[in-house]
Amino acid sequence: MDFQALKTVLLVRDLGSIAGAARALDLDASNVSRTVAAIERELGQRLFQRSTRRLSLTEEGERYLRRVAPLLEEIDAANEEVTSSGDRPKGTLRMTASVAFVLEGIVPVLPKFHERYPDISVELFPSDSNLDLLAEGLDLAIRLAAAPKGDLISTKLLQTVYRVVASPEYLETEGHPGGPEDLTGRNCLCFALPDFRNSWRFRRGDEQPFDIDVTGRTTISSALALREPARLGMGPALLADWLIGNDLKSGRLVDLFPDHACAPANFETAAWILYPSRTYLPQKVRVMIDFLKEELGRR
């Protein structure tokens, strides 16, 4: 049986449509449809139920593809092991992360990565939306959230620490808040995500965490863009440590509550690396994961 045809059928399953698989493979939908039909004829079983609106697996299709998928991944892994034995990792690695994390976290360490792995090309797709790895043909993603849910495999890259910061100019004009409760009624800078927009969470030492309602006239959907009005003295902002580390060191921003832990909805937010497959991880992806953990963990 044609292994590539089986991979196409698996992609149809994962994306939920022939059209989606065709777009991902840059093929005509009719070609993908013929591939699926050919596999079904060879098996003598229908793998998908088709209608004008949706496509779903039959019971036989679900059972068959569940067993076939790990076998194909093992074959790919064996092929890569043989062909790359003794060779340096190579290929094109396609990855996505938020715009802020790409600029502040990934781009600064790319020169070192290229020096270490000269045969790997990196294509970055900065986006503040969660791109579909399978549909977009991406090898891995970095997501900033609590523990991810879903079918993708995840590994923690680094714990995210948040701080509430403001500029020295703001503090001269508006005064330093005595504690987190003094944020109520102030013109705060808000991040346009549900967990960030209306309240911030605080905890001092082993005490119980508490939430403070925040409001403000400026709400921005990009963490990178939100940093700039904080620098300009427009109000306090809740920002991740990796985004403001240099500003805190230089004094451009001030940590308002150094004796408190700060967070959006919870304290478990982290940067997670996500990738599609557990059983087959290409060498180019494996070395990038190890490299990012090494470099960003050190920083």
N, C-alpha and C positions, 0 to 999 in steps of 0.2 A: 504494500500500500504506500502511496505517495506521502512522505512525511510532511512536505510543504503544504499539501492539500489538507492534511489533518490540522496543521497549525492554523490554516485559514478558517477551518470549521471552529476551532477553539476561539479564535478571535471573534467570530460571529456570535458565539455563545457569550463571551465576556462583554461585548459591546451591545448585545441585545438586538442587533439588526444587521442585515446584509449591507445596507447602505453605509452604516457606520464602519463596518469592516472594510468596505471598498474605499472609503475616504482614507482610512488609516494606511491602507496598502497602496494607495494611489492607483487603483484599478477601476474598471467599469463594474457597476453593480451586477451586470449580466454575467461577467466572468466569475465573480464570487458565487453567484447563484448556481452557475453550472458546476462549479467545484463542489458545492454542498450536495447538489443532486447526484453527482458522480459517486461520491462517498456513500450516499444513501443507497444507490443501486448496487454498489459492490457489497454492502452489508446486508442488503435485502430488508432494511428497516428504515423507517422515517425517523430522523433525528430531531426535526423541528416541526411544530405545528405552525402553519402560516395562515394569516388572515390579512385583510386589507389594512388593518391598523397595527397589528403587533405580531411578533414572532416569539415563540416560547418553546422550550425543550419538551420533547416527549419523555415519558418515563424511561424508555429504552435509551434515548439520546443522553439523558442526564447520567444514567448508569454507565454508559459506554465512555463518554467524555471524561467522567470523573476518574476512570481507570487509565485512560489514555494519556491525560495531561502530564502526570508525573513521569511516565515512560518517555515522552518526547523531551521533557526537560533533562532527564538523565542522558539521553542521546546527545542533546546539545552540549551538556557539560562534558561528556566523554570526548566529543569532537574537539571542543576547545582545549581540553587538557592535552590531547595528542598534538594538535596543530600548534599550540603555543608553548609546548614543552621546551624549556631552555630559552624561550624568547621573552622579550620585554612585553609588558601589557601594551596593547594597541587597540585602535579603533576610535570611533566617535562616541562620546558620552553626552547624552542629552539630559539636562536636569533643569528643574524649576524651583523657585523659592520666591518669597515676597520681594518686592522691589528693594525695600530697606535691607533685607538680609543679604541679597545678592551684592549690593553696593558696599555694605559695611562688614559682612562676614566672609563672603566667598571671593570677591574680586581681589581684596588685599593679599590673599594667600595663593592666588592662581599662578603668579610667576614661579613660586617655589614648586607647585605641583607640576608645571610644565618642565621645569628643570629636572625634576625627579623622574617624570614619565613623558619623555619627549615624543613618544609615538601615540599618545592619546590626544585627540582633539576634543575640546569641550564646547558644547553649544548651550548657552544659558538662556532661559526663558523667564525673565523677571515678570511676576504677575501677582497682584494682590487678590486674585481669584484663585480658587483651587482647581488647577487644570486636571483633566482626566488623563492619567498616565498612559493607559492603554490606547485611548482614542487619539492622543497626541503623539504617540510613539516615544514617550519619555522613559528614561532608565531609572530615574529616581527623583524624589521631591523632598524638600525640607518644609515642614509645616510647624507653625508656632501655635501650640494649643495644649489642652490637657491630653491625656492618653488617647491616641486616635482610635476610632472604631471603623470597622469595615473589612474588606477582603485583602487590603494591602498589608504587606509585612512592614513592621515598624521597629526601629531601634532608636533609643534616646541618644541624641547628639550632645546636648548640654542642657542643664537646668537653667531656666530663664528667671532672673531676678529683676524685679521692677523697683523703681524709685520714683517718688514724687519730687519733681525738681522745678526750679524757677530761676530766673536770671538775677544777678545782683541789682540790676536797675529796677526790676519789679519789687524786690524787697525794700529798696530805699524808698520807693513811692508808696507802696501798700503796707509795708511792715511785714515782719516774719510771723507766720502763724505759730501760736503757742503749742498747738497740737493738731492732729488730724481733724478734730471736731471743728476747728476754726476755718476749715475749708468751706463749710456750709455758708452759702450766700456769696462766696467769692466768685469772680469771673474765671472759672477754670477752663482749660483747653481740653476738649473731649475728643476721644477717638470714636469714629463712627462704626463701632461694633457693639452688639447688644451687651456683652459682658464688660465693656469698658465705658459705655456712654453715661450711665446715670449714677453709678456708685463705685467706690473704690474700697477695697478691703485692707484692714490693718491688723497687726498683732505685735504686741511688745513682749518679748521674752516668751515665757510659758503661759501668758495670760490668754484668755479666750479671744478669738478674733472678733472684730466688729466692723460693720459697714458704715461708710459715710456717704450720704447723698451728695452728688456734685452737679452743678449746672454751669453753663457758660454760653457766651454768644458765638463762640467759634468751635465748630465740629468739623473734623477732617478725617477722610477715610484712609489716609496713608500715614503710617508711623513716621516715615522719613520727612514728610511735609509737616507733620505736627511738631517736630523738633524745632523747626525754624521760628515759629511764633513764640515758643518758649524762650529761645535765645534772644528774641527781640523784646522780651519783657511784657508779653501780652497776658501772662497768667501762669499758674502752676499746671504741670502736665504729668501724667503717669506714663513713663517710658522705660523700655527694657535696658538693662545695664550695658549690653553689647552695643547699643545705639548711642549711649551718652557717656561712655567711659572716658573718652578724651576731653569732653566738655567739663566733666567733674574734676579731672586732673588739672586742667588749665584754669579753672574757676569761672569759666563762661556760664556754667550752670551750677546751682547749689542744691545739695540734697537737703530737703526741708525736714525730714524726719529720720535721721540716721539711726535712732534707737528703735525704730519700728520696721517690721517686715511689711512690704506693700505688695498688692496684687490686684488684678481685676476681680473676676468672680471667685477664684480659688488660688491656692499657693502651689498647685501642682503643674502649672504651665511650664512647658519645656519646648526646646527645638527638637523635632523628631525627623529622622530620615525614613522615608517610605519608599518601597520598591515592590514590584508586582509579584515576584516569585520567591518562595522559600527554598525550594529544592535546587534551583539552578540560578546561581548568581554569577554573571560574567566577570571575568578577571578585572576588566576596566572599572566595573561598578564596585567591586570588592576593594580595590586599592583606593578609590576615591572616598569610600566610607571610612576606611582606616585613616586616610590622610586627614580628613576633616575632623575626626575625633581627636587625632593627635594635635593638630594645629589650633583648633578652636578650644579644645580642652585646656591647652597651655595658656591661651590668651584669657 
